[in-house]
């Protein structure tokens, strides 16, 4: 459920095909994300999942889509 929502957000934000996104997709290496992209994504996550603002320390630990899925699962539990 979280993964499917994320795939939609990531595909839209990074202008990539949704079916190219896996749990192993790396934001910087595979999606060429820079710090502005990450901030934009974090704001979209806050809105989509109703979570509080993500701290910079939290964001820097997220390297892959899988990392983000696990992070959100913990945040939403």
C-alpha positions as CSV (number, residue, x, y, z in Angstrom):
1,X,0.0,0.0,0.0
2,X,2.7,2.5,1.0
3,X,4.9,1.3,-1.8
4,X,2.2,1.8,-4.4
5,X,1.4,5.3,-3.2
6,X,5.1,6.1,-3.2
7,X,5.6,4.8,-6.8
8,X,2.9,7.2,-8.0
9,X,4.5,10.2,-6.2
10,X,8.0,9.4,-7.3
11,X,7.0,8.7,-10.9
12,X,5.3,12.0,-11.1
13,X,7.9,14.0,-9.3
14,X,10.9,12.6,-11.2
15,X,9.1,12.1,-14.5
16,X,9.9,8.4,-14.8
17,X,7.8,5.3,-15.6
18,X,6.1,3.9,-12.5
19,X,7.1,0.4,-13.4
20,X,10.8,1.3,-13.4
21,X,10.7,2.0,-9.7
22,X,11.6,-0.8,-7.3
23,X,12.5,-1.1,-3.6
24,X,16.1,-0.9,-4.7
25,X,15.8,2.3,-6.8
26,X,18.2,4.8,-5.3
27,X,17.1,8.5,-5.3
28,X,20.5,10.0,-6.2
29,X,22.0,7.3,-8.4
30,X,18.9,6.1,-10.3
31,X,16.6,9.1,-10.2
32,X,19.3,11.8,-10.2
33,X,17.7,13.5,-7.3
34,X,19.3,16.6,-5.9
35,X,18.5,18.3,-2.5
36,X,15.7,20.4,-4.0
37,X,14.1,17.2,-5.4
38,X,14.3,15.6,-2.0
39,X,12.7,18.6,-0.3
40,X,9.9,18.6,-2.8
41,X,9.4,14.9,-2.3
42,X,9.3,15.2,1.5
43,X,6.7,17.9,1.2
44,X,4.6,15.7,-1.0
45,X,5.0,12.8,1.5
46,X,3.9,15.0,4.4
47,X,0.8,15.9,2.4
48,X,0.0,12.4,1.1
49,X,0.6,10.5,4.3
50,X,-0.4,13.2,6.8
51,X,2.9,13.1,8.6
52,X,4.8,15.9,10.3
53,X,7.7,17.7,8.6
54,X,10.6,15.4,8.1
55,X,13.8,16.4,9.8
56,X,17.0,16.7,7.7
57,X,18.6,13.9,9.8
58,X,15.7,11.6,8.8
59,X,15.9,12.5,5.1
60,X,19.7,11.9,4.9
61,X,19.2,8.3,6.1
62,X,16.9,7.5,3.1
63,X,18.9,6.3,0.1
64,X,16.5,4.0,-1.7
65,X,12.8,3.7,-2.2
66,X,12.9,0.7,0.2
67,X,14.5,2.9,2.9
68,X,11.6,5.3,2.4
69,X,9.0,2.6,2.6
70,X,10.4,1.3,5.9
71,X,10.7,4.8,7.2
72,X,7.1,5.6,6.5
73,X,5.9,2.2,7.9
74,X,7.6,3.1,11.2
75,X,6.3,6.7,11.1
76,X,2.7,5.6,10.5
77,X,2.6,2.8,13.1
